Amino acid sequence: MRPLPRKIQWKNEQRPRAKRKVKKPEAPPQNIVEQEVIEEQVERGEEQALVPAAVGRWLAPIIAQEVAPVMVVLDHVSNGYRELLLPMACQDDVLQRAINAVAAQHLAGRDSKLKSVAESERSAVISRLRHNSLQTSADLVFNVSTWATLIVLLVGETITGSTEYSYLLQTLMCLAQNIGRVEHTAANSFLMQQTHMFQLLGLPMLGETQGIDALQLPIEQYLDWTVYDLPPESQHHRVLSLSRLAFMKASQIYLGRATIDQDQWAHLESLKEIVNQVDPDEPGAHALVWVCFMAAADSTDPEHRRFFTDRLIRVYAKTRFRNISAAIDSLPALWSLQGSGRWTEELIRLSPTLVM
């Protein structure tokens, strides 16, 4: 067993945000009949029947139907959140509780009374992770269970538009560097792809130095979450190819602002032409949030600003993930820096949310 390289740090963000006691979640439904009853409740919109005073029911249907589709590019082709992490949670009480917390965070967007429930569950999960991080065995810290739980918690940060995501993201990066060799399974491959996604899109939000380091990596290797096993004739190849091209172009725009700081109208016009080839209503269009935010932040041309902001608004109208509305609200402050400073330096201050 290798020694623990360094303990994961849990700072302000990990302090419990609610003092009320939280009941331990019940086990997932043990039979198909009970699962179908819960799914019927979800379909009828009976969210409150699923979320009592404390989260005590298995809220997998909420994640499967409303959250998981937003977190991958092509939901109907494959979705590791629904197909891999939810089954894994049936054998992992910490991951199960994290999933319940994120489901409650999502439902709180429609019923504010559930916000305290979500915060209590989130705090309980983070407290458990913090307890594990204090153990002397590396295997109790750097393991697949913690890995999956951190990914799920970060999904919750995108739902809420939380400004407290940074320590979870930094902890995920620490875990990814120290977890070592893991068994080659579909779940582990999916977790690595999602880690690459959070790394590529999240680190530029934390600071210019981290953003430069992240985006100067071989970007094709970190876009593996946009790769699907599709037949050659699939119509989805087009949107996937355009999406990868858009992410590479948006990365170049960020790096151009952070390093050269010159006019980038031509690059923005080129990116606009790429994004415009993806219909806002076609599968995969919702995945371009980070692309459009980076482009909007760098735009000086009113038409570019309008185009990229409108794409963000259209995605938010569908997903209701509050990181998007927070990103849109931050744009005027970022635009005010043009001519006097680099917006890439001020993202963590003016747009302190996980935009993706």
C-alpha positions in Angstrom: 0.0 0.0 0.0 1.5 3.3 -1.1 1.8 6.2 1.5 -0.7 9.0 1.4 1.0 11.8 -0.7 -0.8 14.5 1.1 -4.1 15.0 2.8 -7.0 16.4 0.8 -7.7 19.9 2.1 -11.3 20.8 3.1 -11.7 24.5 3.8 -14.5 26.9 4.0 -16.6 25.2 1.5 -16.7 22.0 3.5 -18.1 23.6 6.7 -21.6 22.3 7.3 -24.1 24.7 5.9 -27.0 23.4 7.9 -27.2 22.2 11.5 -30.3 20.2 11.4 -30.0 16.5 11.8 -30.3 14.5 8.6 -31.9 11.0 8.6 -29.9 8.3 7.0 -31.2 7.6 3.5 -33.1 4.4 3.1 -31.7 1.8 0.8 -32.5 2.0 -2.9 -35.7 0.3 -4.0 -35.2 -3.4 -3.8 -37.7 -4.5 -6.4 -39.0 -3.3 -9.7 -42.5 -2.6 -8.5 -41.3 0.0 -5.9 -39.0 1.6 -8.5 -41.9 1.9 -11.0 -44.0 3.6 -8.3 -41.3 6.2 -7.8 -40.9 6.7 -11.5 -44.6 7.2 -11.9 -44.5 9.9 -9.1 -41.7 11.7 -10.9 -43.7 11.6 -14.2 -46.7 13.1 -12.5 -44.5 15.8 -11.0 -45.0 14.6 -7.4 -41.5 15.8 -6.3 -42.6 16.6 -2.7 -43.8 13.0 -2.3 -40.3 11.9 -3.0 -38.6 14.5 -0.7 -39.9 14.5 2.9 -38.5 16.6 5.7 -35.1 15.0 5.1 -34.1 13.1 2.0 -35.2 9.6 2.9 -36.0 8.1 -0.5 -33.9 7.0 -3.4 -34.1 9.9 -5.9 -32.4 8.1 -8.8 -35.3 8.8 -11.2 -34.7 12.6 -10.8 -31.1 12.2 -11.7 -31.8 9.7 -14.5 -34.5 11.7 -16.2 -33.6 15.4 -15.6 -30.0 15.8 -14.6 -28.0 13.1 -16.3 -29.1 14.1 -19.8 -27.6 17.5 -19.4 -24.2 16.3 -18.3 -23.3 14.3 -21.4 -23.3 15.3 -25.1 -25.5 12.6 -26.5 -27.8 11.3 -23.8 -29.8 8.9 -26.0 -26.6 7.2 -27.2 -25.1 6.4 -23.8 -25.1 8.1 -20.4 -22.6 6.9 -17.7 -24.4 8.8 -15.0 -27.6 6.8 -15.5 -26.1 3.5 -16.7 -23.0 3.3 -14.5 -23.0 5.6 -11.5 -26.6 5.0 -10.4 -26.2 1.2 -10.2 -22.8 1.8 -8.4 -24.7 3.9 -5.8 -26.9 0.9 -4.9 -23.8 -0.6 -3.3 -22.3 2.6 -1.9 -24.2 4.6 0.7 -22.0 7.7 0.4 -22.5 7.9 -3.4 -26.1 7.2 -2.9 -26.5 10.1 -0.5 -24.6 12.4 -2.9 -27.0 11.5 -5.6 -29.9 12.3 -3.3 -28.4 15.6 -2.5 -27.9 16.6 -6.1 -31.5 15.5 -6.9 -32.7 17.7 -4.1 -30.6 20.6 -5.4 -32.3 20.2 -8.8 -35.8 20.0 -7.3 -35.0 23.1 -5.1 -35.0 25.1 -8.3 -38.8 24.5 -8.5 -39.5 24.5 -4.7 -37.3 26.6 -2.5 -38.3 24.7 0.6 -36.1 21.9 -0.6 -33.0 24.0 -0.5 -32.2 23.3 3.1 -32.7 19.6 2.6 -30.2 19.7 -0.3 -27.7 21.7 1.7 -28.0 19.3 4.7 -27.4 16.3 2.5 -24.5 17.9 0.7 -22.9 18.8 4.0 -23.3 15.3 5.4 -21.6 13.8 2.3 -18.7 16.3 2.5 -18.3 15.6 6.2 -18.0 11.9 5.4 -15.4 12.6 2.8 -13.5 14.9 5.1 -13.5 12.2 7.8 -12.1 9.7 5.3 -9.4 12.2 4.2 -8.0 12.2 7.7 -7.3 8.4 7.6 -3.8 7.2 7.2 -4.6 4.7 4.5 -4.4 6.1 1.0 -7.0 3.5 -0.1 -9.6 5.2 2.1 -9.1 8.5 0.3 -8.0 7.8 -3.3 -10.6 5.3 -4.3 -13.3 4.9 -6.9 -16.1 5.6 -4.4 -14.7 9.0 -3.5 -13.9 9.7 -7.2 -17.6 9.1 -8.2 -18.9 11.0 -5.2 -16.8 14.1 -6.1 -18.0 14.0 -9.7 -21.6 13.8 -8.6 -21.1 16.7 -6.1 -19.6 18.8 -8.8 -22.7 18.2 -11.0 -24.6 19.7 -8.1 -22.5 22.8 -8.2 -23.4 23.3 -11.8 -27.1 22.9 -11.0 -27.0 25.5 -8.2 -24.5 27.9 -9.7 -22.6 27.7 -6.4 -19.6 29.9 -5.8 -18.2 27.2 -3.5 -17.2 24.7 -6.1 -13.4 25.4 -6.2 -12.4 23.1 -3.4 -14.4 20.2 -4.8 -12.7 20.7 -8.1 -9.2 21.0 -6.6 -9.9 17.9 -4.6 -10.9 16.0 -7.7 -7.7 17.1 -9.4 -5.7 15.9 -6.4 -7.5 12.5 -6.4 -7.0 12.0 -10.2 -3.3 12.6 -9.7 -2.9 10.1 -6.8 -5.4 7.4 -7.5 -2.8 5.4 -9.5 -3.8 2.5 -11.6 -7.4 1.4 -11.4 -9.1 -1.5 -12.9 -10.1 -1.0 -16.5 -13.9 -0.9 -16.3 -16.6 1.0 -18.1 -17.4 3.0 -14.9 -13.7 3.9 -14.3 -13.3 5.0 -17.9 -16.4 7.2 -17.6 -15.1 8.7 -14.4 -11.8 9.6 -16.1 -13.6 11.2 -19.0 -15.7 13.3 -16.7 -12.6 14.2 -14.8 -11.1 15.4 -18.0 -14.2 17.5 -18.7 -14.1 19.2 -15.3 -10.4 19.7 -15.6 -10.5 21.3 -19.1 -13.6 23.5 -18.5 -13.3 24.1 -14.7 -9.6 25.1 -14.2 -9.8 28.2 -16.4 -12.5 29.5 -14.1 -10.2 29.3 -11.1 -7.5 31.6 -12.4 -5.5 32.6 -15.4 -2.4 30.6 -14.6 -4.4 27.4 -14.0 -6.4 28.1 -17.2 -3.3 28.5 -19.3 -1.8 25.3 -17.9 -5.0 23.4 -18.5 -5.7 24.6 -22.0 -2.1 24.2 -23.2 -2.4 20.4 -22.6 -3.1 18.2 -25.7 -6.7 19.2 -25.8 -7.8 16.3 -28.0 -6.9 13.9 -25.2 -9.1 15.9 -22.8 -12.1 15.9 -25.1 -12.6 12.1 -24.8 -16.0 12.8 -23.2 -17.2 13.9 -26.6 -16.2 10.6 -28.2 -18.9 8.0 -28.8 -18.9 4.5 -30.4 -21.1 5.2 -33.4 -21.7 3.5 -36.7 -20.0 5.3 -39.6 -23.4 6.4 -41.1 -24.5 8.0 -37.8 -25.8 11.6 -38.2 -24.2 12.4 -34.8 -20.7 12.5 -36.2 -21.3 15.9 -37.6 -22.4 17.6 -34.3 -19.6 15.8 -32.4 -17.0 17.0 -34.8 -18.3 20.5 -34.7 -18.4 20.4 -30.9 -14.8 19.3 -30.6 -13.8 22.0 -33.1 -15.7 24.6 -31.1 -14.0 23.6 -27.8 -10.6 23.9 -29.5 -11.4 27.3 -31.0 -12.8 28.6 -27.7 -9.7 27.4 -25.9 -7.5 29.3 -28.4 -9.6 32.4 -27.7 -9.0 32.1 -23.9 -5.3 31.5 -24.4 -5.1 34.4 -26.9 -6.6 36.8 -24.4 -4.5 35.5 -21.5 -1.2 35.5 -23.3 -1.3 38.0 -26.3 -4.2 40.2 -25.4 -5.0 41.4 -28.9 -8.1 41.8 -30.9 -9.6 38.4 -31.7 -12.6 39.4 -33.9 -11.6 37.0 -36.7 -11.3 34.0 -34.2 -14.7 34.9 -32.7 -16.3 35.2 -36.1 -14.9 31.8 -37.0 -16.3 30.3 -33.8 -19.6 31.8 -34.4 -19.8 30.1 -37.9 -18.9 26.8 -36.2 -21.5 27.1 -33.5 -24.1 28.3 -36.0 -23.9 25.0 -37.8 -25.3 23.3 -34.6 -29.0 23.9 -34.4 -30.0 25.0 -30.9 -32.6 22.3 -30.7 -30.6 19.3 -31.9 -29.0 16.7 -29.6 -25.7 17.9 -28.3 -26.3 21.7 -28.6 -26.6 22.1 -24.9 -23.0 21.0 -24.4 -21.6 24.2 -25.9 -22.3 26.4 -22.8 -18.6 26.8 -21.9 -17.7 27.6 -25.6 -20.4 30.3 -25.8 -19.5 31.8 -22.5 -15.8 32.1 -23.3 -16.7 33.6 -26.7 -19.3 36.0 -25.2 -16.8 37.2 -22.6 -14.2 38.0 -25.2 -16.6 39.7 -27.7 -16.5 43.4 -28.4 -18.8 43.2 -31.5 -22.4 43.7 -30.4 -23.5 41.0 -32.9 -21.0 38.5 -31.4 -22.2 39.3 -27.9 -25.8 38.9 -28.9 -25.3 35.6 -30.7 -23.3 33.8 -28.0 -25.5 35.2 -25.2 -28.6 34.1 -27.0 -27.2 30.6 -27.2 -26.6 30.6 -23.5 -30.1 31.8 -22.8 -31.6 29.1 -25.0 -29.7 26.3 -23.2 -30.7 27.7 -19.8 -34.4 27.8 -20.8 -34.1 24.0 -21.4 -31.9 22.8 -18.5 -32.5 25.5 -15.8 -29.0 24.8 -14.5 -28.3 28.0 -12.5 -24.6 28.1 -13.4 -25.8 29.3 -16.9 -27.9 32.2 -15.6 -25.0 33.2 -13.3 -22.7 33.2 -16.2 -25.0 35.4 -18.3 -25.4 37.8 -15.4 -21.6 38.1 -15.1 -21.0 39.2 -18.7 -21.6 42.9 -18.3 -18.9 43.1 -15.6 -16.5 41.1 -17.8 -17.2 43.4 -20.8 -16.5 46.4 -18.6 -12.8 45.3 -18.3 -12.2 45.5 -22.1 -9.6 48.1 -22.8 -8.3 48.2 -19.2 -7.6 44.5 -18.3 -7.9 40.9 -19.2 -11.2 39.2 -18.3 -9.3 35.9 -18.0 -7.6 37.4 -14.9 -10.9 38.2 -13.3 -13.1 35.2 -13.9 -12.8 33.8 -10.4 -13.9 37.2 -9.0 -16.5 38.3 -11.5 -17.9 34.9 -12.5 -17.3 32.7 -9.5 -19.3 29.7 -10.7 -18.6 26.5 -12.6 -19.6 27.4 -16.1 -19.9 24.4 -18.4 
